[in-house]
Amino acid sequence: MAREVFHVSPAGDRKWRVEPEGGGQTGPLFENKVDAVCHAKEKAQAAQLGQVIVHGHDGRIQFEHTYEQDPHQRKG
């Protein structure tokens, strides 16, 4: 089972984009980060195994959410 990953990233002037990982698809634009994260979470929760990765303006990962059973759980 493949994980569906959705990245939330800044897109130009004060907009945010939700893009599915792989396949080169361009996702929708949102006026603010909160709306973009909510949309990405809805998409990830609808998937059998979904994940949301949220990036900041510097490109670094700020946080992530995984939904359903994570097949790569590690002790730590």
C-alpha positions as CSV (number, residue, x, y, z in Angstrom):
1,M,0.0,0.0,0.0
2,A,1.5,3.3,-1.1
3,R,1.3,6.4,1.1
4,E,-0.4,9.5,-0.3
5,V,1.7,12.5,0.7
6,F,0.5,16.1,0.4
7,H,3.0,19.0,0.8
8,V,1.9,22.4,2.0
9,S,4.3,25.0,0.8
10,P,4.5,28.8,0.3
11,A,3.7,29.8,-3.3
12,G,4.7,33.3,-4.2
13,D,3.1,36.4,-2.5
14,R,1.3,35.3,0.6
15,K,-0.3,32.2,-1.0
16,W,0.0,28.5,-0.1
17,R,-0.1,25.5,-2.3
18,V,-1.1,21.9,-1.6
19,E,0.7,19.5,-3.9
20,P,0.5,15.7,-4.0
21,E,3.9,14.1,-3.9
22,G,5.2,12.5,-7.2
23,G,3.6,12.8,-10.6
24,G,4.4,16.5,-11.1
25,Q,0.8,17.6,-10.4
26,T,0.1,21.2,-9.4
27,G,-2.3,21.5,-6.5
28,P,-4.7,24.3,-5.5
29,L,-3.7,27.7,-4.2
30,F,-5.0,29.1,-0.9
31,E,-5.0,32.6,0.5
32,N,-3.6,31.4,3.9
33,K,-1.7,28.6,5.5
34,V,-4.5,27.4,7.7
35,D,-6.9,26.8,4.8
36,A,-4.1,25.0,2.9
37,V,-3.3,22.7,5.9
38,C,-7.0,22.0,6.4
39,H,-7.4,21.0,2.8
40,A,-4.3,18.8,2.8
41,K,-5.5,17.1,6.0
42,E,-8.9,16.3,4.4
43,K,-7.2,14.8,1.4
44,A,-4.8,12.7,3.6
45,Q,-7.5,11.5,5.9
46,A,-9.6,10.3,2.8
47,A,-6.6,8.2,1.6
48,Q,-6.0,4.7,2.9
49,L,-2.7,5.9,4.2
50,G,-2.1,9.6,4.1
51,Q,0.5,12.1,5.2
52,V,0.7,15.9,5.3
53,I,4.1,17.6,5.3
54,V,4.0,21.4,6.0
55,H,7.0,23.5,4.9
56,G,7.9,27.1,6.1
57,H,9.0,30.0,3.9
58,D,12.6,28.7,4.3
59,G,11.6,25.4,2.8
60,R,12.3,23.4,5.9
61,I,9.7,21.0,7.3
62,Q,7.8,22.6,10.2
63,F,5.5,19.6,11.1
64,E,3.8,16.6,9.6
65,H,0.8,14.4,10.3
66,T,0.4,10.8,9.3
67,Y,-3.1,9.2,9.1
68,E,-4.0,5.5,9.5
69,Q,-1.3,3.0,10.3
70,D,2.2,4.1,9.5
71,P,4.1,1.1,8.0
72,H,7.5,2.6,8.9
73,Q,7.2,3.1,12.6
74,R,10.5,3.0,14.4
75,K,11.5,2.6,18.0
76,G,13.1,5.8,19.3
